[in-house]
């Protein structure tokens, strides 16, 4: 199986926050943002695996800043790590004020996906070809998170 680069599966999505996406304070619902993050990550995982991939876990979902109605949300998802049938996808979220052009990071999360064949059984995924020090660091950090997840499961 031929390795794929991070760039080959990277996904960028843009959404406009409408009143129906917000709470009574005019801030984007966290659940709506989580939906968009899961969608961007799923596209990335599917592109890398070449198969349908389903969410297995979400780690370290953090909300740094609220996003207002009328702002634009930019989501950037990329593969951080791959195993035999699973992958970690990192998603960074940026809010953009359309009036000022100011852009700030608002959220981040790490999602694990499992690739499935048409019968719904796990299937092997291509290895990841790392091409920069940043990609290598993201890979190492993802391996550490994976080990922590496995240890946590053993305790449960």
C-alpha positions in Angstrom: 0.0 0.0 0.0 1.5 3.3 -1.1 1.9 6.1 1.6 -0.1 9.3 1.3 1.1 12.7 2.4 -0.7 15.0 4.8 -1.5 17.4 2.0 -3.3 14.8 0.0 -6.1 14.6 2.5 -6.1 18.0 4.1 -9.5 19.6 4.2 -10.5 23.2 4.6 -14.1 24.2 5.1 -15.8 27.6 5.5 -19.1 28.2 7.2 -21.1 31.4 7.9 -22.6 31.6 11.3 -26.3 32.3 11.0 -28.9 33.1 13.7 -30.1 29.5 13.5 -26.6 28.3 14.5 -26.5 30.4 17.7 -27.7 30.5 21.2 -29.7 33.4 22.8 -26.5 35.4 23.2 -25.7 35.4 19.5 -22.8 32.9 19.9 -22.3 29.8 17.8 -23.6 26.6 19.5 -20.7 24.4 20.6 -22.6 21.4 19.2 -22.9 23.0 15.8 -19.2 23.6 15.8 -18.5 20.0 16.9 -20.7 18.9 14.0 -18.6 20.9 11.5 -15.4 19.7 13.1 -16.5 16.1 12.8 -17.5 16.6 9.2 -14.2 18.2 8.2 -12.3 15.4 10.0 -14.4 12.7 8.4 -13.7 14.1 4.9 -10.0 14.1 5.7 -10.0 10.5 7.1 -12.0 9.2 4.1 -9.6 10.9 1.7 -6.6 9.3 3.4 -8.1 5.8 3.8 -9.9 5.7 0.4 -12.8 4.2 2.4 -15.6 5.3 4.6 -14.2 6.2 8.0 -16.2 6.6 11.2 -15.5 8.6 14.4 -14.1 6.4 17.2 -13.2 9.1 19.7 -12.7 12.9 20.2 -9.9 14.1 22.4 -9.1 17.5 23.8 -11.9 19.5 22.2 -11.1 23.0 23.4 -13.1 26.2 23.0 -10.8 29.3 23.3 -13.1 32.0 22.0 -16.7 32.4 21.2 -17.8 32.9 17.5 -20.5 35.5 16.8 -23.4 35.4 14.4 -22.2 36.9 11.2 -18.7 35.7 11.6 -17.1 33.2 9.2 -15.7 29.9 10.6 -12.6 28.3 8.9 -12.0 24.7 9.7 -8.7 23.0 8.8 -8.4 19.3 9.2 -5.3 17.1 8.6 -4.1 13.6 9.4 -1.7 13.6 12.3 -1.1 9.9 12.7 -2.1 6.5 11.2 -2.1 3.0 12.5 -3.2 -0.2 10.9 -7.0 0.7 10.6 -7.2 4.0 12.5 -6.2 7.6 12.0 -6.0 10.7 14.2 -7.2 13.9 12.5 -6.4 17.3 14.0 -8.9 20.1 13.4 -8.1 23.7 14.0 -10.9 26.3 13.9 -10.6 30.0 13.2 -13.2 32.7 13.5 -13.1 35.7 11.1 -14.8 39.0 11.7 -16.1 40.0 8.2 -16.1 43.7 9.1 -12.5 44.0 10.4 -10.9 40.9 8.7 -9.5 39.9 12.1 -9.0 36.1 12.3 -8.3 34.2 15.6 -8.1 30.6 16.5 -11.2 29.6 18.4 -11.1 25.9 18.9 -9.1 22.7 18.4 -9.7 19.0 18.7 -8.2 15.6 17.9 -10.5 13.0 16.4 -9.8 9.3 15.9 -11.4 7.5 12.9 -11.5 3.9 11.9 -11.7 3.0 8.2 -14.3 0.5 7.1 -14.9 -1.7 4.1 -18.4 -1.9 2.5 -19.3 -4.7 5.0 -18.6 -2.4 7.9 -15.4 -4.2 9.0 -12.1 -2.4 9.8 -9.8 -2.1 6.8 -6.1 -1.2 6.6 -5.2 2.4 5.8 -2.2 3.7 3.8 0.9 4.7 5.8 1.5 8.5 6.3 4.4 10.1 4.5 5.7 12.9 6.7 7.4 15.8 4.9 8.2 18.5 7.5 9.3 18.8 11.1 5.8 20.1 12.0 4.2 16.9 10.6 6.8 14.8 12.4 6.0 16.6 15.7 2.2 16.2 15.2 2.8 12.5 14.5 4.8 12.0 17.8 2.2 13.9 19.8 -0.6 11.8 18.3 1.3 8.6 19.3 1.5 9.9 22.8 -2.3 10.7 22.9 -3.0 7.2 21.5 -0.9 5.5 24.2 -2.8 7.6 26.8 -6.2 6.5 25.4 -5.1 2.8 25.5 -4.0 3.1 29.1 -7.2 4.8 30.0 -9.3 2.0 28.4 -7.3 -0.6 30.4 -8.2 1.1 33.7 -11.9 1.3 32.8 
